[in-house]
């Protein structure tokens, strides 16, 4: 439906009005809905026009993202080196590879990398593609004209092989005489000819269907530039970028004509789609992207193709009623299984008093999740057009306070409709369908859908277009289903990859042949190394895990116990329902845990206090206060740690509990699942004991040096720093969260952490954020280790190549300034980027039991430095862990700055062996603990957000909700970038100085 009458003077539906061009795609440009009103549209303020706020992003315009550059756009399709993102001013010379690792045992390892055998030195001619008239700068129009038969015939006469990027660029193996050609295309004539061939001539044809296509040469791309860059004789420049852009399109064009392309992934539209929870579909596809290769240094071409299997979630086909119900049902446990009538009630607006005592109409919590439907494409079929139905795009789900708590539904929304006699009358949407189409809507109380052109439709008449990607974070049940589907052993993954290669059919690709590109359909077998695993030292013994990468805690005592013996601590059961443990079960677990902790060296002087606190009104703040008071009164001493037994994994309850205990009462806590407490399992208690010991200042284990008190990794005062920035889920307006972890001892076993908000979608740590986090941890490090600091290893997680320069120019620069201003010298920095967001996998040689585990995964310590790495930069792939399920994913480490001149053997040994020191695991972890801890801390920091507690109590505390534009009582972004509400500090005027210091310097986040 539209704001204007759904029908013209003849009562035709809004979708077929003359104001909408036949064949155009709704939503192709948001700007198309702007400008002067179309004939028949209501004036502003008329009943058919919504006067309420649109469901906006909640961001200040000053914080809007800038348009992406050509390099950034290309970087979304494949991995460009960091050189590509430097503009040439103040260019950084990235750390060059000083050599290769010589430790460990040489082995062979298969990689899902397929080398480009040859690519010639031929010139490729690049052209601009221009269509006129094209007032809206529509890419879809340009594509339609390019694909017209008239253009195809004309280009065949020109000769050569043509590629087109679907937008404004084309490439050819031959040069057009004169460098330009113009072609007149009459789309109507072509359409009528095609329809006549099928006896489908229609009376109505497009207007303005004659277009002029201009193909103008802009440059010649010389592939020799790419070879010069790979050899290291020339730096990265626009010529190399143009070569890679061409190679990417040459690789993708033919498969994309047969398969569905989503970013870097190809999906066969005829493949099987499996159902995840809440009716989200999943399909397996093939990831395919070009990459640069170190093989150039050994006679290879230096180009390769990374191919991997991938899993992607899709929206299911169906009505928008079904979609809305699935969205709402998946958000909360108590909403799951609700009927359509119950979901409709949840979507109705709510009334609430603001701070001035005025009643306001606000969207419900469930309604806010419907913003996930924005930009989805749909069709309507109540008009009987089943052949080629027009596609529309959802601009918003309507909300307007003027409709009250009933909401903007088909019974409420009205417009002025012209009758056959020319008179206008106001009519509701539900009455329009009854009058015009002869049926009554079945679900008139669901919200109305609006398109960018102003059309408005009831949800039940809208049908989602199939094959639309589901871009949102999966809920826990959906995630579990996706993991089960995606987690396959290496042999099966290899088979899927090779099957995908057959489907892509490189040998038959005429584009590759025309441009002299030949790809080897066999996986690379590279020279790798298997690093020697370290020993792991506990207080009472040393163990050698060997190549299994596993050990257990039986008969082992923690290297260092809790700093202070437990004298005031408790187990508090939240709730007294059937899911909660009974008092005797709680006491039995407390007794068993105390003994288990003592067996591991924990210092326990008094038995824990046990109690059950009913939920009452669900106020977690009141429960925490009661738990604190009961524990303190029982022992007549300040509580040291409180264990909370929770019936479910409710994230909101968990975060409120952590906020209260850490920011209000300044003590660490440990949450337990009620089911585990009832089972009273010894292994579970040992696992919990590792976390509790770390939170209380202890150390689980370490990798010993040559002598017990000599650090094994360095011989000068050295600090390990890890940083990670996490972002809210798509559609949420929560700020980004930065976390910094810092090693506190000479063996890098204990890491303190600090967190702070970091703007919105801001990946680089802002100077103000860094200055908030680092000084207090640095001062504590100095109090333990002394004022001398010679070397800092800075490990950064989750940074793309385009942000490497920002890490050096902003983050490292600010850290150096802080260290210098505090008077702690000028240490040398070694900056390492660690990422797992890649598609490189290791496949051990079949039958080689010295390089693989029983599941076919590489053994811990498998190191790859060739074939998949950069020709000159210092990077490598390391698999340091044991894969529990599926195929192991190695971590990609890239050294971007090395002021200390660290040797490859020393650096790789240190990173690998420190993975055995992770405090809450009995296996080495996949990622270096410094960044692993930073990731944990950044997620935990969200519990400290300064949100209004009343909204959380009422249930409006779902991620992103308090920052929505429709909830003006809650803080929203200001115009200054980076100004977002700071986290609540982990301190309180009632807490002692020692309590605050201990909490902020212990491992509270694990």
MARKOLPA-489955 format. One record per residue (C-alpha): x, y, z. Coordinates in pm, whole numbers, plus 50000, padded with zeros to 5 digits. Example, Ala and Ser with C-alpha at 12.3 -4.5 7.8 and 13.67 -1.06 7.14 Angstrom:
512304955050780 513674989450714 
This chain:
500005000050000 501115035849952 500435068550130 498455077749823 495315057149752 496055020249698 494195023949370 494115051249108 490835066548998 489985032548852 490875015349180 493984997949049 496414986149314 499305008349416 501894985249267 500604991248911 500225028948918 501625049148637 503965065848882 506025033748899 507935024548588 507354989948460 510294967348515 511994989448775 513064974349103 511604988849418 514235000049660 517025002849404 517725037249541 516535051649869 516605085849708 513835075649468 511245081949735 512405117949781 511465148349586 508035161649490 504965140749569 503535119249294 500035125449165 497485111949406 499845112949705 498445127750022 499835160550146 502095160450447 500065156250760 497165138850588 495765106950745 497635085350501 500985100250591 502895087750894 504075116551109 506035095051351 509735088751353 511065062851118 512755033051266 516165048651219 519615037651315 519875058851625 523235072551506 524105108951476 524765119151111 528295128751212 528915092151285 527695079050948 530205058150755 532095073950469 531725059050120 534135030450061 537115035849835 537845013249539 540524995749747 538104989550034 535464976149797 537954952749635 539204942349979 535744928950058 536084903749776 539544890349859 542424896550097 544614925149983 548004930750148 548274960150391 550314979550131 547134983749927 545535006350188 548365031750220 547885063550021 551605068549970 552055096050228 554225086250521 554265050650391 555085024550648 557594997950560 556024966950703 558284942750884 560034922150618 560454885150664 563864880850834 564004844150747 562144811750798 561734790451107 564304762551135 562984745651451 560964714151468 560474685951223 559934692250850 556624677850726 554374680450420 551004697150456 548184701050204 546544735250175 543244744950015 545254767449787 545224762149410 548144778549227 547774798848912 550214781048684 550514808348423 549374843548363 550844862248069 552374896648029 549564906947794 547824940347816 544184941247924 542044970547811 539734986248069 536645005847969 534085028248134 530485017948067 528075047348046 524325046247979 522255077147908 519715088348004 520225074648356 519045101948590 519035079648899 522495065148825 520935030448837 523365001548813 520504978048732 519654998748424 523264998148305 523354960648354 520094955948165 521394976347871 524744958347870 523044924447858 520784934547569 521184913747254 522024945047054 525114950847269 526134914147261 526034914046881 527984946846855 530744934947089 531134902546897 531854923346588 534474942946784 536264910546872 538054899847186 536734885447512 534674908947729 534224910148107 531744932648285 531684940348659 527904945648675 528314982848739 530515006448537 533674988248430 534434963948149 537594946948026 538544932747690 541454913447548 541274935347236 541394973047195 538454990947034 539505011046733 539545047646832 539195037947199 535415042947205 532185029047064 528555039147102 525555016147072 521865025747060 519675001147252 515865000647231 514754978847524 511064980547419 511814967847071 513834939147212 511114931547464 508354931147203 510454909046978 511044884047260 507384884147359 506274879746999 508444848846973 506514834747270 503084848147156 502994870947459 502714905847304 501424930747562 499804964247499 501734982947767 505434989347702 508085009547880 508485046647825 511865062047747 513235027947651 515835040347401 519275043547558 522745052147436 525535029547562 529035044447549 532035021547596 535145042947641 538675030347701 540265045048016 543505025748056 545554995647960 546274971148243 549724955748221 550014923348416 553764928848434 553104954148712 551754925948929 554834904748863 557094933548958 555254937749288 555454900649365 559194901249304 559594930949540 561064953849272 558154978649281 555824989549563 552074984949562 550305011349355 547095016349158 548494996148867 548844965249086 545354971249228 543924972548877 545604939448794 544094922649100 540664937749029 540754923548679 541924889548801 539104888349057 536434895648796 537944871648548 537784844348811 534194851548916 532314861248601 531554827348447 530644809348774 528424838748876 526384834248556 525474799048667 525504801249047 524274825549306 527074848749424 527094863449775 530274883349837 533044857249799 530764826849814 529074807749532 525874788249593 524164764449358 520514776349357 519444740249310 521374727649614 519674714049923 518694739050192 518424725450545 516274740650818 517804755451132 515834764451444 513104791151403 512854783751032 516144798750918 517604780150621 521224770050572 523014760850250 526524749550170 528464768849911 531994773649785 534264802149889 536584812549607 538984842049618 542364850849463 545384857449682 549054865549654 551504837549720 555054833649847 555554807849570 556864835549340 560174833749529 560514797249427 559584798849060 555794799849092 553494826048945 552864842749284 549104840449231 546764814449379 543104808049447 541844800249797 538874776249780 536914764450081 533464751750166 531204776550342 527854777350518 525424806250493 522034812550649 519084823550432 515644837150498 512984811150422 510314817850164 506894825250309 504634853750411 505934882350621 503544870950896 505514838750921 508794857950905 507754881951181 506654853351406 509944834851349 511974865951430 510144872651756 510044836251865 513814832851834 514674862052061 513584850052404 512914816252557 509524827252690 508484839052341 509324806252174 506274786752061 503884816352082 500914816351843 500284842851580 497724859551805 500204860852092 502984874251868 500634901051738 499974911752097 503704913652168 504184936451867 501704962751988 503184995452113 503485001652487 502715032452693 505175045752946 505645076953155 508735097253073 510855115853329 508425145153315 505455123053402 504005124853050 502625092952897 504355083552574 503725056652312 506845036052245 507585005152034 507494972252219 510644951752268 509384925452023 508594952151761 512174964851768 513434931451639 511294935251326 513854960251202 515694929351080 513204928850793 514444961950653 515834958650297 514294924350243 512664919549903 509134906349865 506354901549614 502574903749639 500324878749463 496774888549556 496444904349210 496954871049036 500274880148869 502204848248922 504414849348609 506874877248684 505634894449000 507164927949079 509664928649364 509424954549640 511874963349918 510964968950282 511895003750396 510415000550744 507784983850957 505365011851043 505235027351387 503485060151471 502505071751822 499265086451685 497835051451648 498205045552022 498805011552176 496854994551895 499625002351647 499855011351279 497894982051141 495404976750857 492464986151082 494095019151178 496025032450877 493845052250636 494265071050308 492155091850069 490815070249787 489205082549465 486005066249363 484705060249012 482785093049032 485965112449106 485175120149469 487615111449747 486875093750071 488995082850364 489245045350393 491225020450600 493514995350437 491404966150555 488274981550399 490134988650075 490954951850024 487414941650107 485984967449867 488524964549582 489484927749594 486544912149772 488254896250071 488874904650434 492364903450575 492984874450811 495614892451023 494704929451010 496334937451348 499904930251239 501964961551154 501974975450802 505024972850571 506235003850386 508475005050077 510865032849966 508275044149709 505665048849980 503645017249907 502085001550213 501114964850235 499664941750503 502194915350603 499954886050512 499934896250143 503724899050120 505864869150025 509614869150074 511754864449767 513794832549803 517614831349829 518014862350049 520904860450292 520174861150666 522624887650790 521984886051163 523594867651448 522074833451499 520524825651834 522154798152046 519924770651908 520474781451548 524204784451612 524314749151749 522454736251443 524814755051209 527894741651388 526594706051356 526114711650986 529424729350928 531704708751155 533114681950928 536374663050952 539254672750720 538684643750479 535054653550424 535974690250392 538604681550133 536004661649936 533564690849948 536244714949826 537224692549535 533544688049448 533224725849441 536224728349209 534474704648970 531364726448984 533314758348910 534844741048604 537994761648550 539154741748243 535934751448062 536084788248160 536544806947831 537364839248016 540394823648182 541544809247850 541114842247665 543274860947915 545974834447947 545164822448300 545544786048394 544744772948743 545994739848880 542934719949004 545104701849263 545734713949617 549154727549705 551384704649909 553634727950105 556754724250319 555654728650681 557204723051021 556004706151339 557244725751640 558284707451956 555664709352226 556724723552565 556444708052908 553774721253143 554694727553505 552324725753802 553264731454165 553904694754237 554914680253901 555924685853542 554164668753251 554864664352881 551624664452675 553464652152368 551744655952032 548294648652179 547994683852316 545964671952615 546434666452988 544194664253294 544184678853644 544094646753845 546654647954126 547954681654004 548224712654219 547934747554072 551264765154024 550154793554252 547054791654477 544634819654558 546364850554699 544234851055016 542694820355184 538924817455155 537314828255480 534134845555363 532454830055061 529124815054967 526984795154724 523714813154646 520974795254452 518844820054257 515234807954252 513494779354423 511684762354134 512014726254019 515074734753808 517034747154109 519034723754331 517594715854673 519424727654984 521094694155045 522264692754681 523684727954706 525524719855029 526854687354884 528274705854584 529834732654807 531514706155020 532774686854718 534064718254551 535914728954864 537684695354877 538434695954503 539904730754528 542034720454825 543284690054632 544474713854359 546294735254614 543554760454685 543614777255026 540244772755202 539994780655574 536234780755629 533344761555476 531154781355237 527804795855338 524874781655136 521504798255080 518594800554835 517114834254735 513724833254554 513364852954234 510604874854375 509984902054115 513084892153922 515104921954043 518674909354012 519984939854198 517964930554505 519114894154483 522774904954466 522354928154761 520724900854968 523484876054874 526164901254974 524514909055307 523794872655396 527374862055322 528934891355508 526654887455810 527284850055831 531074853855842 531164888755999 533604897655721 533614912355372 532804885355113 535704874554891 533764855554621 530144845054576 529034815454362 525624820654200 523654790254085 521424800153789 518624778953641 519134790053277 521684806853051 519794839753044 522234865952917 520334895253067 520314879953416 524004871053384 525034906353282 522964922853555 524474899753813 528024907453698 527344944953688 526024945154045 528774924154197 531694940254013 530584976653996 528514978454314 530214954654556 533664951454393 534144913954425 534574885554178 531814860054125 531414825953968 528184815753794 527174779053790 524464760853600 521854744153821 522044711853621 525794708553681 525394715554053 522864687254078 525224662953901 528134672054130 530674660153872 534354659953977 535704670653635 533264699853623 534444711153967 538094709553857 537294730953553 535514756253774 538424755654017 540804767253742 538644797853677 538124805354046 541834802254122 542654827153845 540004851453965 541454849554316 544984858054204 546384823054144 548084806653845 547104773453689 550384763253522 553314776353321 555864766253061 559144763353255 562434778353147 565884762153151 566004770953518 562854772853726 563074809953807 564404821153469 561744832153217 561894809152913 560874835252654 563024866452714 565984879152914 565044916152945 562024932353118 559224924552875 555484929752871 552794911552671 549824933052571 546704920552393 543904942252255 540554933552103 537554954552004 534134938051987 531084952351816 527394948351881 525284925551664 523954938851334 521034962351390 522094970851745 523215005651846 525374995152139 528835010752131 531944991252041 533864976852334 537664977852362 539624955852600 543324956252687 545094927952869 548584930453015 550884903453151 551734908953516 554534883953574 557784873553409 556294841553272 553194858353119 550784836053310 548654862953477 546914889753268 545034919353413 542404935453191 540704968953140 537654976652924 536065008052788 533545018652524 535145028552193 532685047751980 530265031351739 531575005351494 535045019351565 537674992051524 540785012851597 541185020151968 540635057452016 543375076752200 540985085752480 539995049452522 543635038052531 544465065152784 541595052953001 542675016552998 546465014652991 547915037353266 546345019353565 547524985353440 550964998853352 551415013553699 550494980053852 552984962153623 555724985753741 554834979754105 555504942554049 558334942353795 560154975453847 560395007253640 562554992753364 560624981753055 562684972152750 560334953952517 556584952752450 554934925452247 551664940152124 549234913851992 546154927751821 543074907551737 540454912551470 542084939351257 541824938550878 544734947650652 543174981550585 543574990850952 547204980251005 548375015750948 545885028651205 547225004051461 550725018651421 549765055051376 547135056251651 547295027351897 551055021351916 551785058451909 549425064652202 550855035652400 554385049152354 553255083452467 551615069352781 554725049252873 556985079152819 554755103853006 554645080653306 558425079753308 558905043153217 561285048252925 560995041052554 560665003352506 560864987152166 557634973952018 556944942151828 553424944751685 551674912751574 548214909651420 546444876851495 543324867051304 541164836251253 538894852150993 540304834750689 539644803650482 543064786750489 542944751050618 545614724350668 545174689250527 547824664250640 549034639150385 546894607850388 548484580450594 551094603050756 550354595751122 553344616551232 551594648351118 547934642651204 545714632151491 543114604551486 540544627951327 542814637851039 543604672551177 547144686251196 548974681451525 549454710951761 552514730651657 551984727651281 553564758451120 553174769850756 555274798450616 555224791250242 552834791149945 549994808150132 551964836950284 553014870750140 556114871449917 557934897250134 555954904450452 556544885150776 553524863150830 552774826750903 549954802850990 550114783251315 547834755451434 548574754251808 545494735751932 543604703051909 540334705851717 537474692051926 535214688851623 535384696851255 538504709151077 541104728951270 541424765651177 544994778851209 545674814251327 547254838651083 549984859151254 551364890051077 554244910551216 553754946551102 556384963151321 559494948351486 561744974151649 563554947651855 564684925551567 563224893451711 564434861551546 561784839451377 562634808951589 562304828451914 559054845551819 557264814851690 558414793751984 557184819852231 553754823652068 553234786152038 554404776752385 552474804152564 549294788752421 549884761052680 549534786252966 545864795052913 544424795853265 541174776653222 542074748852981 543864715452988 544844718552622 546794745052430 544464771352285 544254781751922 544974818651980 547664834952191 546304840052546 546904877752540 544344882852264 542164853952381 541814870952720 541184904652550 538334888852356 536804875052677 537204908452854 535644929052572 532544906852577 532364907552956 532734945352957 529254948752809 527854939753149 529274972753280 527374995253039 525745024953209 522155016453113 519065026853305 518314997353531 514545002753525 514484995053155 516434963153220 514014952753495 511064958353263 512684936053003 513794963052762 517474955952806 518004934152501 521214942252314 520754974452122 517314983152259 518275010452506 520115029052226 517235028651980 515945061151839 512495054651977 513625053952340 514705089852396 515035086652773 518175065652719 521495080252610 522005083952236 525145092852039 526255129052022 527765145951722 531335141351843 532805108951721 533765085652000 531625102952263 529675073852399 528735066452759 531715052652953 531425019953138 530635019353506 533955016553694 534674985953902 534905006354220 532635019754491 533095044854773 532005018255021 534674993454904 538154994355048 541105005254838 542584970354850 539324954754724 539174978654429 542854973454344 542574935554365 539444933554149 540894955853877 544174936953857 542994901053886 541534879653608 537914889053683 536824883253323 537524845753290 
